[in-house]
């Protein structure tokens, strides 16, 4: 076993559970009680780390739903005894930080360098570039503009709704990530066949 794996156990002995149809970049770090479901893309230098034990000695999971798009440099972590859940078909753009406890619904879009801390996002929420959401709950189709700071009911009351334009953009980003994932997986399978390899795993170490 290599001295340093990019997909590895935490100190409690939890090992990531990754669906074989998901793509994990070799430079990403997936540590501990992480559940990655089908058709997920995890880009270069992302860190998903579930390793802090709660009072009962266990580590709560970070769960990534089907077809989630996690781009370069994303950091996902959580406090001891709490979890993070990201719903299906959400896109987490370059440099986003998510620190739990957090629940992110399905088909959300978190733009570059956004920060989510101790928050709940219902389905189809848009978080603009470099926006910060702290200790807040956002309802479906809420739009947080770029650079905004949301941490109170007063802040939430000033927000608008996601338009059809943003919904179309979210779909296009997700479709592009899905195609990229398939292209990488197909390329890796062709290389394996060329080299007469025996492994059929789609996560390359």
C-alpha positions in Angstrom: 0.0 0.0 0.0 1.4 3.5 -0.9 2.5 5.6 2.1 0.0 8.3 1.0 -3.3 7.5 -0.7 -5.7 10.0 -2.1 -8.7 7.9 -1.0 -8.1 6.7 2.5 -9.4 5.8 6.0 -9.8 8.3 8.9 -8.6 7.7 12.4 -11.8 6.0 13.3 -11.3 3.4 10.5 -14.0 4.7 8.2 -13.1 4.3 4.5 -14.8 6.2 1.7 -17.5 4.4 -0.2 -17.4 5.5 -3.9 -19.7 4.2 -6.6 -17.6 2.7 -9.5 -19.3 5.0 -12.1 -18.0 8.1 -10.4 -14.8 9.9 -11.3 -12.3 11.0 -8.7 -9.3 12.9 -9.9 -6.0 11.4 -8.6 -5.1 14.7 -7.0 -8.3 15.0 -5.0 -8.3 13.9 -1.3 -11.2 11.7 -0.1 -10.9 10.9 3.6 -12.9 8.9 6.0 -16.7 8.5 6.2 -17.5 9.8 2.7 -20.3 8.4 0.6 -20.1 9.3 -3.1 -23.0 8.0 -5.2 -23.3 7.2 -8.9 -22.0 9.5 -11.7 -20.3 12.1 -9.5 -17.4 14.1 -10.8 -14.7 15.2 -8.3 -12.1 17.5 -9.9 -8.4 18.2 -9.2 -7.3 19.2 -5.7 -10.7 18.9 -4.1 -10.8 17.8 -0.5 -13.7 15.9 1.1 -12.8 15.0 4.6 -15.0 13.3 7.2 -12.7 12.6 10.1 -13.7 14.4 13.3 -15.2 12.1 15.9 -18.3 13.1 17.9 -18.9 12.5 21.6 -19.9 8.9 20.8 -16.6 8.3 19.1 -18.1 8.0 15.6 -17.7 10.2 12.5 -20.8 11.4 10.8 -20.9 11.0 7.0 -20.4 13.5 4.2 -22.8 12.2 1.5 -22.5 13.3 -2.1 -25.7 12.5 -4.2 -25.9 11.2 -7.8 -24.5 13.3 -10.6 -23.1 16.0 -8.3 -20.4 18.1 -9.9 -17.5 19.0 -7.6 -15.0 21.2 -9.3 -11.3 22.0 -8.7 -10.2 23.1 -5.2 -13.5 22.5 -3.4 -13.2 21.9 0.4 -15.9 20.0 2.2 -15.5 19.3 5.9 -17.7 19.2 9.0 -17.6 19.7 12.8 -17.4 16.6 15.1 -20.7 14.9 15.4 -22.3 16.6 12.4 -22.8 15.7 8.7 -22.9 17.2 5.3 -25.3 16.2 2.6 -25.3 17.4 -1.0 -28.3 16.5 -3.1 -28.4 15.0 -6.6 -27.3 17.1 -9.6 -25.9 20.0 -7.6 -22.9 21.9 -9.0 -20.1 23.0 -6.6 -17.8 25.3 -8.5 -14.1 26.1 -8.3 -12.8 27.0 -4.8 -16.1 26.6 -2.9 -15.9 25.8 0.9 -18.7 23.9 2.6 -18.3 23.4 6.3 -20.9 21.4 8.2 -23.3 20.8 9.6 -24.8 21.6 6.2 -27.6 20.2 4.0 -27.6 21.2 0.3 -30.6 20.2 -1.7 -30.9 18.8 -5.2 -30.0 20.9 -8.3 -28.3 23.7 -6.4 -25.5 25.8 -7.9 -22.7 27.2 -5.8 -20.5 29.6 -7.8 -16.8 30.0 -7.5 -15.3 30.8 -4.1 -18.7 30.7 -2.3 -18.7 29.7 1.4 -21.4 27.8 3.1 -21.2 27.3 6.9 -23.8 25.7 9.2 -26.5 26.3 6.6 -29.4 24.5 4.9 -30.2 25.1 1.2 -33.4 23.7 -0.2 -33.6 22.5 -3.8 -32.6 24.7 -6.8 -30.8 27.4 -4.7 -28.3 29.6 -6.5 -25.3 31.0 -4.5 -23.4 33.7 -6.4 -19.6 34.0 -6.7 -17.8 34.7 -3.4 -21.1 34.9 -1.5 -21.2 33.7 2.1 -24.1 31.9 3.8 -23.8 31.4 7.5 -26.3 29.8 10.0 -29.2 30.3 7.6 -31.9 28.3 5.8 -32.7 29.2 2.2 -35.9 28.1 0.6 -36.3 26.6 -2.9 -35.2 28.8 -5.8 -33.6 31.4 -3.6 -30.9 33.5 -5.4 -28.0 34.8 -3.4 -26.1 37.4 -5.5 -22.4 37.5 -6.0 -20.5 38.8 -2.9 -23.5 38.8 -0.6 -23.4 37.9 3.0 -26.4 36.0 4.3 -26.6 35.4 8.1 -30.0 36.6 9.3 -33.7 36.7 8.5 -33.2 40.3 7.4 -30.6 39.3 4.8 -32.9 36.4 3.6 -35.9 38.7 3.2 -34.0 40.9 0.7 -33.1 38.0 -1.7 -34.7 37.3 -5.1 -35.7 34.1 -6.8 -33.8 32.2 -9.4 -34.8 33.1 -12.9 -35.1 30.9 -16.0 -31.8 32.3 -17.1 -30.0 31.0 -14.0 -31.8 27.6 -14.3 -30.6 27.2 -17.8 -27.1 28.1 -16.8 -27.2 25.6 -14.0 -28.3 22.8 -16.4 -25.6 23.6 -18.9 -22.9 23.5 -16.3 -24.1 20.2 -15.0 -24.4 18.7 -18.5 -20.9 19.8 -19.4 -19.5 18.2 -16.2 -21.4 15.0 -16.9 -20.0 14.8 -20.5 -16.4 15.6 -19.2 -16.7 12.7 -16.6 -17.8 10.3 -19.3 -15.0 11.4 -21.6 -12.4 10.8 -18.9 -13.8 7.4 -18.0 -14.0 6.3 -21.6 -10.4 7.5 -22.2 -9.2 5.6 -19.2 -10.9 2.4 -20.3 -9.3 2.7 -23.7 -5.8 3.0 -22.1 -6.4 0.0 -19.9 -7.4 -2.1 -22.8 -4.4 -0.9 -24.8 -2.1 -1.9 -21.9 -3.9 -5.2 -21.5 -4.7 -4.3 -17.9 -7.0 -6.6 -15.8 -8.6 -3.9 -13.6 -12.1 -2.6 -14.5 -12.2 0.0 -11.7 -13.0 3.5 -12.9 -11.0 5.1 -10.1 -7.4 5.2 -11.1 -4.8 5.3 -8.4 
